[in-house]
Amino acid sequence: MGREARIDYYLSLNSPWAHLGAPRIEEIARRHGVALRPFAVDFRSVIFPNSGGLPLPKRSPQRQAYRMQELRRWRAHLGVPLVLTPRHSPFDETFGAACVIAARETMGDVPAVALAHRILKALWEEEADPADPATLARLMTELGLDAPALLALAEDPRWEAQRQADSQAALARGVFGAPSYVIAEEIFWGQDRLDFVERHLAGE
């Protein structure tokens, strides 16, 4: 299956916007019969420094205040539960990303997407700590995954190397923000662009 038949999905496991868009991007991919391939890339250390972006704490007070207004608006509009300032945000997503990438490369896109979205839900709805291996194990078990095996597999440094390669490839494709949905050469940045993803897949 080539790029034309799939959505390459670049996300941060810390992104509330990815969480808000999670149910809809899964449904869009299912409805149009296309694969949804997740890339848990490194925005903080790789993509932002090379694309003009800033981690949230370094953004201006005006931008941070507007972000909170938008999160409230979208939470109400979509009816998706979301804690505006969860206790463990931002968390170190390095190991969680390794788990998602290991799942993608050894089990496939579907379980990897499920794990990424479960991590986001744990952070933004439940105020759990996805940096805690015990939390990750619980989330994996809930999804029917072999948690001990996947956690052990994720320790392999090749997954971090893969994450860095994925991040450089994302930059080369023009990705600069999370979440980004890329179909062939078309980039759709933000969960508020999912209507355009739908229209593109419908051939409009």
Protein Blocks (a to p, Z undefined) as FASTA:
>chain_A
ZZklpccddddfkbmklmmmmmmmmmmmmmnopacddddddfklmmmmmnopacfklpcf
klmmmmmmmmmmmmmmnopacdfbafklccdfklmmmmmmmmmmmnojklmmmmmmmmmm
mmmmnopafkbmklmmmmmmmnopafklmmmmmmpmklmmmmmmmmmmmmmnopabdcdd
dehjaccedjklmmmmmmmmnoZZ
